[in-house]
Each structure stands twice: as C-alpha cells, then as structure tokens.
Amino acid sequence: MQEVPARHGGDLGIEAFTFNGRAFQCYAPVEPLSTAERYEKQRDKLSTDLRKLIVKQKELQKLLGDVKIHHYIFLVPIFDSAQLVQHASVKSEEIRSAGLPFVSDGFKITVATDGIYATERSEVLERFTSLVDVIPTPPDDISSWIEGNSQLTETALEKLSKLRLPPSAQRTYLEQLVVQFLDSENALMRLREKYPDQWEAATGAKVRKERKLVLEYPPGSTNSATDLTGIVRALKEEFARQVPALDDTFIDAMSWGSIADWLMRCPLDFEIEGAT
C-alpha cells in the first residue's frame, strides 16, 4: 500500500493505491445529514476526485509508474443510497472511455464502508499509540468561548449549584470543565482528519453512552462532585474498551469533555439534595 499525500504536489484524486491495481479515496461529510443530503455530497465528491484522474493524468502516470488501476474504492462512513451506486457505474464507464494509460479496460468503482475491511479495522483500532496530542486550549480562546456561549455555561452552572460544592468553587469548576470540553473537541477534530476510523469509533462510543445516561445515572443518584468523578471513571473504562488505540491522555480529556458537554446540553442533571 502506498499513501499519496495531498500536500506538496496537490491532491491527485486518490489517497492511496496498491501495486496490484487498487486505488482508494476516503470521504466523510460533516454529519448529521439526511439521506438525500449525504448522497449529494458523496456524489459531488466522487465526481470531483474522478475528474482529477483525467485532468492530472500526467502527474498520476509519474506517480503510478507501471501500475494500472482496475478497482477504485470510494470509502465513506455511511452509505445508504442506491443512486450513489448508479452514479459510480456511470462514472466507471466515463473513466474507461477516457483512454487513460494507467487505467485498465476492466476499471470499476466500488462505494463501500469500512465494513469490507472489518478484520483490518479491528487490528488498527487495537494498536495502542498516541494518535494525536491533546494540545491545551489558549486561555483567550477559553474566555471567548465562555462569553459566546453564555446560555450553555449558565445551564451547566445551574446544575453544578445542586452539587455539594462551595458557591465560590462552582464557577472555577465550570471553567475547568469548559477547558476539558474544548481540549477534547480540538483533539477529536484532529483525530477525524488523521484517523477517521478511530474518530468514528470514539464518537460512536460517546453517543452510545449518552443514550444510556438516564438509565445508568437517574436524576438524584448523582449529587456530589465525587459522584461526577465516578461517572468519568466509568467513561474512561468504556472508551478504553471501545477504542483501545486511544492513549490515557486522550481518553481523560474526552471523558471530562463529555461530562461538560452533557451538563451544558442537558443529558446529565442532578436533583437538589434533600428535594422530594
């Protein structure tokens, strides 16, 4: 497998190729999207990248050498439109008819998810390594975010007032939660850019945990900062089990960042101590 960096030479329409004639291009539009919206974005991306095979054929010929591409695999996280298969079929014929020196007569395009590489994906996800660094968010960015999201932070602050925290400590606690939230969001963004499979696994684990929050932590069962730390501990264990490739620093930031997110958006709440 040979990767094809997009920098220093430009994007050539493929991200990697094998020496036995397979080319790969990946695309992950920002979700959530409807089926129709997702199809349009995937269709346009596929058309744009295939056009590069024709427009930049001289550069690709130098890149591929004597390799002839017979199978172009368009990898996407979600694939739910038969129209995209039809579009790929039309484009396959266009590329075959273009007479490109590095394309075989039997050239075809397959639209697929990483499910076709389930075994390989599991092996990659289980490799323990520091995929991306958790870079501290600059203080000015933190202040600006708090000022620009006053409704979210006030919601979280109102919930924190129900915990056994001194009033003077509630604002500081909130600010540190925001720090963790921004650190984790920035790290997740870099993870998505470099390792979309791990990003999908990490965000999927968070969504699954969020859906069970009310069942696992009903309002009133959590009413102290110590209890909140217990939820974070459970989150860390869940993320480590679901995405073994993530290191401890990333998992720690993502766990506390999830707590901050849930406090601001309302999936996680508490009851006032002593309330009936």
Backbone bond lengths (Angstrom), bond angles and torsions (degrees), N, CA, C in turn:
res aa  C-N    CA-C-N  psi(-1)  N-CA   C-N-CA  omega(-1)  CA-C   N-CA-C  phi
1 M - - - 1.457 - - 1.528 109.16 -
2 Q 1.327 116.24 128.63 1.461 121.62 177.17 1.523 109.17 -116.81
3 E 1.345 117.10 118.75 1.456 120.33 175.49 1.526 109.63 -75.75
4 V 1.340 115.43 154.89 1.464 121.30 -179.83 1.522 108.12 -126.14
5 P 1.344 118.64 94.64 1.467 120.68 -179.93 1.519 111.44 -61.93
6 A 1.336 116.00 144.51 1.468 120.47 -179.35 1.523 111.71 -82.66
7 R 1.328 117.67 -19.75 1.466 120.79 -179.30 1.526 111.20 -80.33
8 H 1.315 115.21 160.48 1.462 123.27 174.86 1.534 110.95 52.97
9 G 1.309 114.89 66.77 1.448 119.44 179.77 1.509 112.50 136.96
10 G 1.338 115.07 -17.38 1.451 119.06 175.50 1.506 114.36 90.12
11 D 1.307 114.68 161.32 1.452 122.47 178.84 1.526 109.13 -75.83
12 L 1.332 116.87 126.11 1.461 121.61 -177.13 1.523 112.94 -104.14
13 G 1.329 117.03 9.81 1.457 119.34 176.73 1.508 115.46 91.85
14 I 1.322 117.60 -4.07 1.461 121.29 174.66 1.528 108.12 -136.32
15 E 1.320 116.08 148.98 1.461 120.55 -179.72 1.516 111.85 -102.77
16 A 1.330 115.81 -18.45 1.462 119.94 178.74 1.525 108.56 -166.70
17 F 1.326 115.30 160.03 1.463 119.35 175.00 1.521 109.43 -150.15
18 T 1.318 115.58 156.92 1.453 120.89 175.59 1.518 108.05 -105.82
19 F 1.312 116.73 160.93 1.462 120.89 -176.88 1.529 112.47 -81.71
20 N 1.359 114.84 -0.63 1.469 117.26 173.76 1.530 111.14 -104.25
21 G 1.357 117.42 13.43 1.450 120.15 168.50 1.513 118.76 102.06
22 R 1.317 118.00 22.31 1.462 120.13 176.05 1.533 109.31 -108.92
23 A 1.335 116.01 136.16 1.459 121.60 176.76 1.526 108.25 -118.39
24 F 1.336 116.50 146.34 1.457 121.33 -176.47 1.517 110.41 -127.22
25 Q 1.322 115.27 138.00 1.450 121.99 171.60 1.518 107.73 -136.87
26 C 1.340 116.81 131.28 1.469 122.03 -177.53 1.521 109.89 -111.21
27 Y 1.313 115.12 149.16 1.460 119.74 178.28 1.522 109.19 -152.87
28 A 1.349 116.09 131.89 1.462 121.29 178.93 1.522 108.92 -136.29
29 P 1.337 118.17 94.15 1.466 120.09 178.02 1.520 110.48 -66.81
30 V 1.312 115.97 156.27 1.461 121.16 179.66 1.528 109.16 -70.02
31 E 1.315 116.21 121.65 1.457 121.90 178.21 1.534 109.62 -94.16
32 P 1.345 118.54 163.74 1.456 127.82 7.34 1.528 112.57 -84.16
33 L 1.339 115.32 149.45 1.460 122.41 178.22 1.524 109.44 -139.32
34 S 1.310 116.53 152.04 1.458 119.76 172.25 1.526 108.03 -75.89
35 T 1.319 116.59 166.98 1.464 119.75 178.30 1.520 111.35 -58.66
36 A 1.332 116.65 -42.22 1.467 120.74 -179.57 1.522 111.49 -65.46
37 E 1.329 116.92 -43.24 1.471 120.69 179.39 1.522 110.80 -64.33
38 R 1.346 115.33 -42.94 1.463 119.46 -179.58 1.529 110.39 -63.37
39 Y 1.318 116.44 -42.89 1.462 120.30 178.64 1.528 111.41 -59.42
40 E 1.316 117.08 -46.05 1.467 120.47 -178.21 1.520 111.71 -61.64
41 K 1.325 116.49 -42.85 1.463 119.71 179.50 1.528 111.20 -67.13
42 Q 1.335 116.90 -43.01 1.463 120.37 179.17 1.524 110.99 -66.51
43 R 1.321 117.09 -41.47 1.464 121.29 177.84 1.519 111.46 -59.63
44 D 1.342 116.06 -47.26 1.467 120.27 -177.84 1.523 111.18 -66.15
45 K 1.326 116.51 -39.22 1.467 120.23 179.44 1.528 110.41 -65.13
46 L 1.333 117.15 -44.52 1.458 120.90 179.76 1.529 110.51 -61.99
47 S 1.326 117.09 -44.06 1.468 121.18 179.74 1.524 111.20 -61.95
48 T 1.328 116.10 -43.64 1.466 120.83 -178.65 1.519 111.24 -62.69
49 D 1.345 116.16 -45.23 1.467 119.08 -177.00 1.522 111.92 -71.08
50 L 1.319 117.61 -36.04 1.468 119.64 177.72 1.526 111.25 -68.00
51 R 1.313 116.77 -34.27 1.460 120.31 176.65 1.525 111.23 -59.58
52 K 1.324 116.36 -32.11 1.467 120.43 -179.85 1.525 111.54 -66.18
53 L 1.325 117.19 -27.13 1.459 119.31 177.89 1.530 110.74 -61.99
54 I 1.320 115.64 -31.85 1.467 120.77 -179.85 1.523 110.93 -86.17
55 V 1.332 115.75 -48.14 1.464 120.38 -176.11 1.528 111.68 -65.67
56 K 1.326 116.97 -35.54 1.458 121.11 -175.93 1.528 111.69 -112.52
57 Q 1.320 115.99 35.86 1.465 119.17 -175.58 1.517 113.24 -64.19
58 K 1.335 118.72 -31.34 1.465 119.79 179.08 1.527 110.86 -65.60
59 E 1.345 115.69 -44.43 1.466 118.87 178.43 1.524 111.32 -65.17
60 L 1.332 116.36 -39.24 1.464 120.05 179.65 1.522 111.65 -67.57
61 Q 1.325 117.25 -36.51 1.466 120.08 178.10 1.523 110.61 -61.50
62 K 1.334 116.18 -41.93 1.468 120.41 176.90 1.521 110.76 -65.06
63 L 1.329 116.22 -38.01 1.465 121.00 -178.02 1.533 111.31 -68.82
64 L 1.321 116.68 -45.42 1.459 121.48 -172.51 1.524 113.78 -84.35
65 G 1.324 116.99 -24.18 1.463 118.89 -178.99 1.514 110.94 64.86
66 D 1.342 116.20 -124.35 1.465 119.76 -178.87 1.522 113.07 -92.18
67 V 1.346 117.38 9.27 1.471 120.96 177.66 1.521 109.51 -77.62
68 K 1.330 116.68 131.52 1.461 122.22 174.56 1.527 108.94 -110.31
69 I 1.331 116.00 124.39 1.462 120.88 -178.73 1.526 109.77 -79.18
70 H 1.310 115.89 123.41 1.464 120.49 176.54 1.520 112.34 -114.44
71 H 1.342 116.66 -14.94 1.464 120.01 -176.91 1.527 108.92 -140.60
72 Y 1.322 117.07 115.58 1.472 123.85 179.01 1.526 106.85 -105.81
73 I 1.331 116.98 116.71 1.465 122.17 -175.13 1.518 109.35 -107.36
74 F 1.322 115.97 117.26 1.469 123.71 -179.80 1.525 107.18 -99.23
75 L 1.342 116.41 102.77 1.461 122.30 -175.04 1.524 110.91 -93.21
76 V 1.337 116.12 128.18 1.459 122.02 179.45 1.533 108.74 -134.88
77 P 1.348 118.30 153.79 1.470 119.65 179.54 1.519 113.32 -68.95
78 I 1.353 116.34 -37.93 1.464 121.69 -178.54 1.518 108.28 -129.72
79 F 1.323 116.02 134.79 1.455 121.14 -177.42 1.529 107.59 -138.39
80 D 1.350 117.10 107.40 1.464 119.81 -173.55 1.528 113.12 -139.93
81 S 1.337 117.55 28.71 1.462 120.01 -179.44 1.526 110.81 -135.64
82 A 1.328 116.02 120.94 1.462 120.22 175.63 1.520 111.00 -66.61
83 Q 1.337 116.89 -25.16 1.458 119.74 179.68 1.529 111.62 -63.45
84 L 1.328 116.55 -28.06 1.468 119.23 178.77 1.530 110.17 -69.08
85 V 1.330 117.20 -35.50 1.470 120.92 175.99 1.529 109.82 -65.36
86 Q 1.314 116.12 -41.52 1.464 120.09 177.64 1.524 110.85 -61.97
87 H 1.322 115.69 -42.92 1.466 120.28 178.97 1.526 110.57 -62.85
88 A 1.337 116.42 -41.74 1.465 120.75 179.20 1.524 110.67 -63.46
89 S 1.327 117.49 -36.13 1.461 121.31 178.70 1.525 111.17 -64.76
90 V 1.338 115.73 -43.29 1.468 120.20 177.79 1.522 110.39 -62.77
91 K 1.312 116.05 -43.67 1.465 120.38 -178.74 1.521 111.87 -67.76
92 S 1.325 117.47 -32.01 1.464 120.78 177.07 1.523 110.05 -60.11
93 E 1.316 115.93 -43.92 1.464 120.72 179.60 1.528 110.94 -65.69
94 E 1.332 117.02 -39.21 1.466 120.50 178.91 1.527 110.93 -61.66
95 I 1.332 116.46 -43.92 1.460 120.07 -178.79 1.530 110.22 -68.47
96 R 1.328 117.56 -40.50 1.471 119.68 177.83 1.533 111.19 -61.35
97 S 1.338 115.47 -35.56 1.468 120.18 -176.81 1.530 112.66 -79.94
98 A 1.336 117.10 -10.43 1.462 120.13 -176.17 1.526 112.61 -77.59
99 G 1.334 117.60 -13.02 1.460 120.76 178.65 1.513 114.51 66.62
100 L 1.316 117.07 35.19 1.466 120.96 -179.60 1.527 110.17 -72.98
101 P 1.325 118.03 134.35 1.473 120.86 -175.26 1.525 114.43 -66.08
102 F 1.342 116.87 -21.06 1.461 120.04 -177.11 1.534 111.96 -103.42
103 V 1.336 117.35 12.01 1.458 121.93 179.74 1.531 109.07 -114.94
104 S 1.318 116.77 131.51 1.468 120.84 -178.21 1.526 110.51 -79.97
105 D 1.322 115.62 163.91 1.465 120.85 179.69 1.523 111.98 -65.14
106 G 1.311 116.35 -25.05 1.470 120.15 -178.58 1.512 113.31 -97.84
107 F 1.316 117.31 22.65 1.473 122.38 -177.72 1.532 111.23 -53.44
108 K 1.333 115.82 134.43 1.461 120.85 176.68 1.524 109.45 -143.82
109 I 1.327 115.47 158.20 1.458 122.90 179.11 1.521 108.52 -116.37
110 T 1.312 116.51 132.68 1.459 122.22 175.34 1.521 108.81 -118.91
111 V 1.328 116.53 129.31 1.462 121.82 172.23 1.520 107.22 -96.04
112 A 1.326 117.36 128.15 1.464 119.26 -174.10 1.516 110.84 -152.80
113 T 1.326 115.90 162.88 1.452 122.83 169.91 1.522 108.11 -103.53
114 D 1.333 116.16 177.15 1.461 118.29 -178.97 1.524 112.24 -70.83
115 G 1.342 116.91 -0.43 1.458 119.67 176.69 1.516 113.22 -61.18
116 I 1.343 116.85 -25.26 1.469 118.73 179.41 1.530 110.97 -74.80
117 Y 1.320 116.00 -10.63 1.469 120.50 177.59 1.527 109.33 -123.76
118 A 1.339 116.41 44.23 1.462 121.03 -175.24 1.528 112.51 -57.86
119 T 1.320 116.70 -43.63 1.465 120.17 -178.83 1.516 110.76 -65.24
120 E 1.333 116.22 -47.10 1.471 120.17 -179.69 1.523 110.81 -64.12
121 R 1.345 115.68 -38.72 1.465 119.49 -179.71 1.529 110.46 -62.63
122 S 1.321 117.66 -42.92 1.466 121.35 179.24 1.518 110.96 -61.44
123 E 1.323 116.94 -40.25 1.462 120.38 179.46 1.519 111.13 -64.01
124 V 1.343 116.45 -40.88 1.467 120.29 179.79 1.523 110.90 -66.56
125 L 1.344 116.35 -44.47 1.459 120.25 -177.71 1.524 112.36 -64.43
126 E 1.313 117.51 -24.35 1.457 121.03 -177.26 1.523 113.26 -90.79
127 R 1.321 116.91 -1.94 1.457 118.83 177.73 1.517 109.49 -78.75
128 F 1.317 116.36 115.96 1.462 120.36 -179.06 1.526 109.64 -79.19
129 T 1.318 115.87 116.53 1.457 120.52 178.54 1.517 109.27 -161.69
130 S 1.311 116.50 159.47 1.462 120.71 176.39 1.521 107.68 -82.39
131 L 1.332 116.00 98.40 1.458 120.21 -175.21 1.522 111.47 -71.65
132 V 1.320 116.42 -47.88 1.466 121.33 176.36 1.523 108.47 -139.64
133 D 1.305 116.61 149.83 1.461 121.31 177.40 1.521 110.22 -82.18
134 V 1.325 115.82 144.17 1.464 120.80 172.79 1.523 106.92 -88.04
135 I 1.315 116.07 104.23 1.459 121.76 -175.75 1.527 109.64 -92.30
136 P 1.331 118.98 125.74 1.471 121.18 -179.51 1.530 111.77 -57.43
137 T 1.314 115.08 134.76 1.466 120.69 178.23 1.519 109.65 -72.90
138 P 1.341 119.67 132.66 1.469 121.70 179.18 1.521 111.48 -58.39
139 P 1.346 118.52 141.97 1.469 121.96 -178.82 1.522 113.61 -54.10
140 D 1.330 117.56 -38.34 1.471 119.90 179.82 1.522 111.65 -63.38
141 D 1.341 116.43 -36.90 1.466 120.32 178.63 1.525 110.78 -67.19
142 I 1.334 115.33 -35.88 1.466 119.56 179.08 1.521 110.83 -65.93
143 S 1.336 116.37 -46.16 1.467 121.00 179.11 1.516 111.33 -61.77
144 S 1.332 115.73 -42.93 1.468 120.02 -179.33 1.528 110.85 -64.19
145 W 1.336 116.37 -39.36 1.456 119.34 -179.36 1.516 110.82 -66.22
146 I 1.323 117.43 -43.13 1.468 121.19 179.61 1.527 110.43 -62.18
147 E 1.325 116.72 -43.16 1.464 120.36 179.58 1.523 111.69 -65.72
148 G 1.315 116.98 -35.72 1.459 120.65 -178.18 1.510 114.89 -84.53
149 N 1.340 117.14 -6.92 1.464 121.18 -179.62 1.528 109.89 -131.11
150 S 1.312 115.48 50.18 1.458 121.02 -174.50 1.525 112.78 -62.42
151 Q 1.329 117.51 -35.32 1.459 119.74 -178.97 1.524 111.08 -66.15
152 L 1.334 116.73 -41.77 1.462 120.04 178.55 1.520 111.58 -65.44
153 T 1.322 116.08 -44.94 1.464 119.16 -177.76 1.519 111.69 -69.41
154 E 1.325 117.76 -34.18 1.462 119.63 177.54 1.524 110.99 -68.05
155 T 1.325 116.70 -36.02 1.467 120.53 175.78 1.522 110.40 -60.97
156 A 1.327 116.11 -46.50 1.467 120.10 179.06 1.515 110.96 -64.90
157 L 1.335 117.33 -40.33 1.462 120.97 -178.89 1.523 110.96 -64.66
158 E 1.319 116.29 -37.99 1.461 120.34 177.86 1.528 110.59 -62.36
159 K 1.329 117.13 -39.80 1.459 120.59 178.47 1.525 111.25 -69.10
160 L 1.326 115.86 -40.67 1.462 119.39 -179.66 1.527 111.69 -64.31
161 S 1.335 116.65 -25.05 1.471 120.16 179.22 1.526 111.29 -66.84
162 K 1.340 117.10 -17.60 1.465 121.59 179.76 1.531 112.16 -84.12
163 L 1.323 116.24 -13.27 1.468 119.57 -179.61 1.516 110.58 -84.14
164 R 1.330 115.52 167.61 1.459 120.59 179.07 1.524 110.17 -81.44
165 L 1.318 115.07 63.66 1.463 121.08 178.02 1.520 109.11 -119.89
166 P 1.335 117.66 138.92 1.462 118.94 174.66 1.525 109.52 -59.55
167 P 1.322 118.52 142.84 1.471 120.78 -179.39 1.522 113.30 -51.53
168 S 1.320 117.01 -36.93 1.460 120.17 -178.76 1.522 112.69 -68.27
169 A 1.345 115.39 -22.39 1.462 119.41 -177.25 1.526 112.55 -90.47
170 Q 1.325 117.59 -15.70 1.461 120.36 -174.75 1.530 112.01 -64.44
171 R 1.330 117.20 -43.87 1.470 119.87 -178.89 1.520 110.67 -66.46
172 T 1.344 116.47 -40.96 1.464 120.15 179.12 1.530 110.39 -63.77
173 Y 1.331 115.53 -40.90 1.466 120.68 179.07 1.523 109.80 -61.47
174 L 1.335 115.57 -43.60 1.462 120.26 179.34 1.527 111.07 -61.97
175 E 1.324 116.88 -45.25 1.461 120.31 -178.87 1.520 111.12 -60.51
176 Q 1.324 117.18 -39.43 1.456 119.84 178.88 1.529 111.70 -69.76
177 L 1.323 116.59 -33.09 1.463 119.39 174.55 1.524 110.94 -64.33
178 V 1.329 116.20 -40.82 1.466 120.10 177.79 1.523 110.25 -63.34
179 V 1.319 117.33 -38.95 1.468 121.12 176.81 1.527 109.96 -57.76
180 Q 1.336 115.83 -47.78 1.458 120.11 -179.47 1.528 111.14 -64.69
181 F 1.327 116.24 -38.53 1.465 120.40 178.92 1.521 110.81 -61.90
182 L 1.326 117.46 -48.16 1.460 120.48 -178.22 1.529 111.44 -68.60
183 D 1.328 116.64 -40.34 1.469 119.40 177.31 1.525 110.82 -59.07
184 S 1.345 116.26 -44.41 1.465 119.62 -177.30 1.525 111.32 -71.14
185 E 1.338 117.85 -38.58 1.462 120.44 179.10 1.527 110.95 -63.95
186 N 1.328 116.64 -41.76 1.466 119.84 178.61 1.524 111.28 -66.48
187 A 1.342 116.11 -39.22 1.463 119.65 178.86 1.533 110.71 -66.93
188 L 1.332 116.51 -39.46 1.462 120.09 178.03 1.526 111.40 -64.76
189 M 1.320 116.95 -36.08 1.459 120.28 178.45 1.527 110.31 -64.18
190 R 1.330 116.72 -42.20 1.467 119.62 177.75 1.527 110.93 -68.58
191 L 1.335 116.64 -34.98 1.466 120.46 177.95 1.520 110.15 -63.92
192 R 1.329 116.69 -40.71 1.467 120.01 -179.81 1.526 111.17 -63.95
193 E 1.324 116.59 -38.72 1.460 120.56 -178.97 1.522 111.87 -67.29
194 K 1.339 116.90 -38.43 1.458 120.82 -173.67 1.529 113.16 -96.09
195 Y 1.334 116.44 -37.39 1.461 120.30 -174.62 1.534 109.57 -136.92
196 P 1.329 117.68 76.50 1.470 120.13 -175.81 1.526 113.99 -59.68
197 D 1.322 118.23 -30.60 1.467 119.90 178.95 1.529 110.86 -64.57
198 Q 1.346 116.09 -46.28 1.453 119.86 179.96 1.530 111.26 -67.89
199 W 1.340 115.71 -35.52 1.469 119.61 177.02 1.527 109.93 -62.20
200 E 1.312 116.49 -44.95 1.465 120.47 -179.43 1.528 110.49 -63.33
201 A 1.332 116.98 -40.75 1.462 120.55 179.62 1.531 110.67 -66.46
202 A 1.338 117.11 -41.28 1.468 121.44 -178.40 1.523 111.27 -67.14
203 T 1.329 117.24 -48.43 1.464 119.97 -179.47 1.524 110.81 -68.32
204 G 1.323 117.03 -33.50 1.461 119.86 176.96 1.517 111.44 -64.32
205 A 1.330 116.98 -40.25 1.463 120.81 178.24 1.529 110.74 -63.80
206 K 1.325 116.43 -37.98 1.469 120.27 178.62 1.526 111.05 -66.21
207 V 1.318 116.94 -43.84 1.467 121.11 179.91 1.522 110.66 -62.39
208 R 1.326 116.76 -43.14 1.465 120.05 179.97 1.525 111.29 -63.71
209 K 1.325 116.45 -38.51 1.464 119.95 178.33 1.521 110.52 -67.64
210 E 1.333 116.70 -40.24 1.468 120.68 -179.63 1.525 111.17 -61.39
211 R 1.318 117.43 -38.44 1.459 121.39 -178.48 1.524 112.60 -64.77
212 K 1.352 116.02 -23.00 1.463 119.51 -178.09 1.527 112.58 -103.46
213 L 1.334 117.54 6.21 1.459 120.15 -174.51 1.524 112.74 -58.48
214 V 1.337 116.13 -48.90 1.462 119.41 -176.60 1.521 111.17 -62.96
215 L 1.345 116.79 -33.00 1.462 120.01 179.03 1.528 111.59 -73.58
216 E 1.328 116.41 -40.97 1.464 120.22 -175.28 1.531 112.16 -83.79
217 Y 1.340 116.06 -31.78 1.468 120.15 -178.30 1.524 109.10 -133.32
218 P 1.348 118.53 73.56 1.464 121.02 -179.91 1.522 110.45 -61.45
219 P 1.348 118.38 149.86 1.466 120.81 176.72 1.517 110.68 -53.19
220 G 1.307 116.92 130.59 1.457 122.10 -178.54 1.509 113.29 102.52
221 S 1.346 117.33 -22.64 1.458 119.66 178.58 1.524 111.09 -80.84
222 T 1.317 116.41 -16.89 1.465 122.11 179.86 1.522 107.97 -122.66
223 N 1.315 116.72 110.34 1.462 118.51 -177.82 1.523 112.82 -143.41
224 S 1.316 115.46 30.67 1.464 119.30 173.76 1.514 109.58 -154.21
225 A 1.334 116.08 159.92 1.460 120.42 178.81 1.521 110.40 -62.90
226 T 1.347 116.83 -30.27 1.462 120.36 178.20 1.529 110.29 -65.07
227 D 1.346 115.89 -41.03 1.465 119.46 177.50 1.523 110.55 -63.07
228 L 1.336 116.94 -37.82 1.456 121.44 179.12 1.524 110.21 -63.38
229 T 1.314 116.47 -39.13 1.459 120.70 177.27 1.530 110.86 -63.36
230 G 1.330 116.08 -33.64 1.454 120.00 177.13 1.522 111.91 -65.52
231 I 1.337 117.17 -37.26 1.455 120.71 177.06 1.524 109.60 -65.12
232 V 1.317 116.60 -41.23 1.464 120.56 178.82 1.522 110.34 -62.06
233 R 1.326 116.50 -41.12 1.463 120.17 179.32 1.537 110.36 -61.31
234 A 1.324 116.39 -41.95 1.460 120.08 178.35 1.525 111.25 -66.24
235 L 1.328 116.51 -36.67 1.462 121.16 177.44 1.519 110.99 -63.40
236 K 1.315 116.39 -44.57 1.469 120.62 179.56 1.524 110.54 -57.54
237 E 1.333 115.96 -44.55 1.455 120.04 -179.70 1.531 110.65 -63.57
238 E 1.333 115.69 -39.24 1.468 120.46 -179.74 1.526 111.08 -65.94
239 F 1.332 116.99 -47.46 1.460 120.84 -179.86 1.525 111.20 -64.47
240 A 1.322 117.05 -40.17 1.464 120.36 179.82 1.526 110.94 -64.63
241 R 1.329 116.46 -34.36 1.468 120.40 179.90 1.524 110.87 -76.31
242 Q 1.336 117.30 -40.25 1.459 121.20 -176.71 1.525 112.77 -76.18
243 V 1.342 117.16 -36.24 1.470 121.26 -177.69 1.531 108.92 -132.26
244 P 1.335 117.57 78.51 1.468 120.83 -175.75 1.526 114.21 -59.79
245 A 1.335 117.76 -20.25 1.463 119.85 -177.01 1.521 112.76 -72.53
246 L 1.343 118.23 -17.19 1.462 120.69 -178.81 1.525 110.26 -76.26
247 D 1.330 116.38 138.15 1.460 119.65 179.45 1.528 110.56 -84.20
248 D 1.331 115.88 170.70 1.464 121.62 -174.34 1.527 112.47 -61.19
249 T 1.333 116.88 -38.92 1.464 119.95 -178.52 1.516 111.08 -63.82
250 F 1.319 116.46 -43.76 1.468 120.92 179.15 1.527 110.04 -64.61
251 I 1.327 116.77 -45.64 1.461 121.17 -178.88 1.523 110.95 -62.47
252 D 1.320 117.29 -40.19 1.466 121.08 179.15 1.527 110.77 -62.28
253 A 1.341 116.18 -47.84 1.467 120.18 180.00 1.517 111.03 -63.83
254 M 1.327 117.43 -41.85 1.457 120.70 -178.47 1.527 111.32 -67.57
255 S 1.320 117.66 -35.53 1.466 120.96 179.98 1.523 111.28 -67.05
256 W 1.329 116.82 -50.07 1.467 119.78 177.78 1.531 110.91 -67.60
257 G 1.323 117.12 -35.81 1.459 120.19 176.57 1.514 111.94 -62.66
258 S 1.338 116.91 -36.28 1.464 121.05 177.22 1.520 110.91 -65.06
259 I 1.337 116.54 -41.84 1.462 120.39 177.84 1.527 110.10 -59.42
260 A 1.331 116.84 -46.04 1.461 120.88 179.43 1.521 110.99 -60.78
261 D 1.330 115.71 -44.33 1.462 120.96 179.69 1.523 110.57 -60.62
262 W 1.319 117.92 -46.06 1.461 121.77 -177.58 1.520 111.81 -68.47
263 L 1.330 117.47 -33.83 1.462 119.95 177.24 1.523 110.92 -68.29
264 M 1.319 116.69 -36.68 1.466 119.77 -177.81 1.522 112.17 -78.29
265 R 1.337 117.06 -32.53 1.461 119.89 -176.62 1.529 113.54 -97.81
266 C 1.311 117.74 -6.87 1.470 124.07 172.58 1.532 119.01 96.56
267 P 1.337 122.63 -6.12 1.469 117.57 176.83 1.529 113.45 -61.22
268 L 1.338 117.71 -23.20 1.466 121.36 -178.81 1.525 108.96 -117.77
269 D 1.359 115.48 129.26 1.465 119.52 -178.95 1.511 108.56 -148.15
270 F 1.333 115.52 169.07 1.460 122.11 -179.33 1.513 108.58 -132.25
271 E 1.340 115.59 164.48 1.438 120.13 170.84 1.520 108.79 -106.01
272 I 1.328 114.64 150.75 1.460 118.87 178.67 1.519 108.82 -66.56
273 E 1.304 115.60 134.12 1.460 120.96 -177.70 1.525 110.07 -57.84
274 G 1.318 116.09 129.96 1.449 120.69 178.39 1.501 114.10 89.20
275 A 1.380 117.30 -5.58 1.463 119.95 -178.99 1.518 109.75 -73.02
276 T 1.303 117.25 148.56 1.473 122.19 -179.83 1.511 109.03 -118.46
